[in-house]
Amino acid sequence: MAGITKVNGVAYARDVLYATQSHDVFQITPTTALTAGLGGTAQAVADALNAQLFQTATNGASCIVVVDGHAVDATSIDARLTEVLGEAVTVAAVTDLYGIS
């Protein structure tokens, strides 16, 4: 699997995920499916992480977030969401956008 590299102006290689800002991408899998709608748990997750991009799976079983990498990391995401949702979550860094489609 490719790695994620933060850069400002380099020759780009194939099969490497580049971030030209401080963006990080994570896949989050909660214990209970996220709920939709105003006031749903999906909104609570996005708000808690100040997500720049956010998408849940159709069944709510997981979500992908793009966040400010200076503000959060996998450990802080886990801690924030465990507090917000009241249950454990699994957080994995996404290092290959092709692998999550």
C-alpha positions as CSV (number, residue, x, y, z in Angstrom):
1,M,0.0,0.0,0.0
2,A,1.2,3.5,-0.8
3,G,2.3,5.9,1.8
4,I,1.2,9.5,2.3
5,T,3.7,12.2,1.8
6,K,3.3,15.9,2.6
7,V,5.1,18.1,0.0
8,N,5.4,21.5,-1.4
9,G,6.5,21.3,-5.0
10,V,8.3,18.1,-5.9
11,A,8.3,15.7,-8.8
12,Y,5.4,13.4,-8.2
13,A,5.8,9.6,-8.3
14,R,3.2,7.0,-9.1
15,D,1.4,5.2,-6.3
16,V,2.1,7.8,-3.6
17,L,-0.7,9.8,-1.9
18,Y,0.5,13.4,-1.7
19,A,-0.9,16.2,0.5
20,T,0.2,19.7,-0.3
21,Q,-1.4,21.1,2.8
22,S,-1.8,19.6,6.3
23,H,-4.6,17.2,5.3
24,D,-4.9,13.7,6.6
25,V,-7.4,11.1,5.6
26,F,-8.9,8.5,8.0
27,Q,-11.4,5.7,7.9
28,I,-13.5,5.4,11.1
29,T,-15.5,2.4,12.0
30,P,-17.8,2.9,15.0
31,T,-19.2,0.0,17.1
32,T,-22.7,1.0,16.1
33,A,-23.7,2.3,12.6
34,L,-23.7,6.1,12.3
35,T,-27.2,7.7,11.9
36,A,-28.1,10.3,9.3
37,G,-30.0,13.5,9.6
38,L,-29.8,16.7,11.6
39,G,-28.6,15.7,15.0
40,G,-27.5,12.2,13.9
41,T,-24.3,10.6,15.0
42,A,-22.8,11.2,11.6
43,Q,-23.1,14.9,12.1
44,A,-21.7,14.6,15.6
45,V,-18.6,12.8,14.2
46,A,-18.1,15.4,11.5
47,D,-18.5,18.3,14.0
48,A,-16.2,16.8,16.6
49,L,-13.4,16.4,14.1
50,N,-14.1,19.7,12.2
51,A,-14.0,17.5,9.1
52,Q,-13.0,19.2,5.9
53,L,-14.6,16.4,3.9
54,F,-16.8,13.7,5.3
55,Q,-18.6,10.7,3.8
56,T,-20.4,7.8,5.5
57,A,-20.9,4.4,3.9
58,T,-24.5,3.8,2.7
59,N,-25.2,1.6,5.8
60,G,-23.4,3.9,8.2
61,A,-20.9,1.2,9.2
62,S,-17.9,3.4,8.5
63,C,-16.9,6.9,7.4
64,I,-14.0,8.6,5.6
65,V,-12.8,12.0,6.8
66,V,-10.4,14.5,5.6
67,V,-9.1,16.5,8.5
68,D,-6.5,19.1,9.4
69,G,-3.5,16.9,10.3
70,H,-2.1,19.7,12.6
71,A,-5.3,19.5,14.7
72,V,-5.9,15.8,15.0
73,D,-4.3,12.4,14.6
74,A,-5.6,8.8,14.9
75,T,-5.2,8.8,18.7
76,S,-7.0,12.1,19.2
77,I,-9.8,11.0,16.8
78,D,-10.3,7.8,18.8
79,A,-10.4,9.7,22.1
80,R,-12.8,12.4,20.8
81,L,-15.2,10.0,19.1
82,T,-15.3,7.5,22.0
83,E,-16.4,10.5,24.1
84,V,-18.9,11.8,21.6
85,L,-20.4,8.4,20.6
86,G,-20.1,6.8,24.0
87,E,-18.5,3.7,22.5
88,A,-15.3,2.5,20.9
89,V,-14.3,3.3,17.3
90,T,-11.6,1.9,15.1
91,V,-9.5,4.6,13.3
92,A,-7.2,3.8,10.4
93,A,-5.1,6.2,8.3
94,V,-5.9,6.1,4.7
95,T,-2.8,6.0,2.5
96,D,-4.3,5.0,-0.8
97,L,-7.4,6.7,-2.2
98,Y,-7.8,3.9,-4.8
99,G,-8.0,1.4,-2.0
100,I,-11.1,3.0,-0.5
101,S,-13.3,3.2,-3.5
